[in-house]
Amino acid sequence: MALDAKLLEILACPEDKGPLLYFTDEDALYNPRLLRRYRVQDDIPIMLIDEAETVDAAEHDRLMQKAAAEGIEPTFDEAEKVDAGERDRLGKETAAERDRLVKEPAGERDRSVEEPAGEGIEPTVS
């Protein structure tokens, strides 16, 4: 049985956070950047760095040729992952700003904007 497609969309190397190649028939996920193979046991990816197998150049070449021949794609597109990360960051900033405005009393919200000189000053009586 193969890994769930939804899981593969988010599965990344635990070390470099990059995409992996999934070889269903070998029960393996492969990181070509670090030459690391993670085994899949009983349909559970073993994503522990200490459990990963480092492959030699010949095995790397074999896996890359196999991926090309069989049309095996990375688990996700790195460019899309960066865009999603940027959206997440912006979403968090927007949420934080919204929370700040909700928590501040209305009179204190505008204090960051300087008033022009002379306005807002009450005369003093001597």
N, C-alpha and C positions, 0 to 999 in steps of 0.2 A: 504494500500500500504506500502511496506517495504522500508527502507532506501536504498539508492544506495550502491552497493558493493564497489565502489571506495571510497565513503565517509567513509564507515566502516573501510577500510584499514588504514585510517589516524586518525580516531576519537580516542581521548584519554581523560582521566579525566583531567579537567582543574586544579585540585589541585595537584595530584601526578604524572600526565603525563603518567600514566600507562594505560594498555588496559582495555576495558569494555566488559561486556557480554550484547548482544542485545537480548531482549525478544520481538520478533515481535508482538506476540498476546497480550502482556501487554503494548505495546507502551512505553517501558522503556529500558534504558541502565543502567547497574548495575556495580558498582565498589566494588568487594568483599573485597578489602583490607581496604577500609574506611567505608564499610557498607552504601554506598551512592547510591541512585537510582535517575537517571535523567529521566524526562519524555520526551516523543516524542509527540509533538502536531502538528497535520496536517502535518505529515512527516517532521517536523523540530525538531531536537534534542535541548532541552533547556539545554544548558551546562553552566548554571550559578551556581556557588557554593551556593549562597544564596537561590536558587530555588530548590536545591537538597533535597531529603527526606532521612533522616537517618533511616535505618531499624533496628529492634530489632533482637536478636539472632534467634528466631523462623523463622522470615521472611528470614533471611540470609540463614538458613538451607534449607528452602523450595526452594529458588531460586537456590542454589547450587545443590540440588537434581534434580531439573527440568533441569538445564543446563547439568548435567551428563546424565540424561535419554534421553534428546532430542538432545544430541551432539552439544550443543551450545558452540562455540569456542570463545576465546577472540578476540577482534577487530583486534589485531595484536600480533605478537610474540615479546616479549620484547627483546630477544637476537638479533633478526634481526634489531630492532629499534636502539639498541646500535651500531651495526655494521654500519648501515646507518649513524648514527650520527658521528661515527669515520671517515667514508668516506667523509662526508660533511666537517668536521674539516680539514682533510688533503687536500681536494680540495681547501678550502679557503686559507690554508697556501701556497699551490702551486701557486694559483692565485696571492696572495700578493707578493710572491717572484718574480714571472714573472713581475708584475707591477713595483716592485722596480728596477729590472734590466732594464726595458724599460725606466724608468725615469732617471736613473743615466747616466751621460756622460761615454763614453767608458773608458776614462782614469782613472776614479775613481773606476771602478768595481773591479780592482785587488788590491786596496790599503789595503784590509783586510788581504792579504797574505804578510807576511814579506819577504823582500828580504834578501838573505844571506849577512853577513857582508862583506864589501869590494866591492860588486858589486853595480853598479848604482851610485857610488860616483865619482863625477868629481874632477879632481885634481885642486888645487888652486895654483895660481902663486903669489909668494911673491915679 
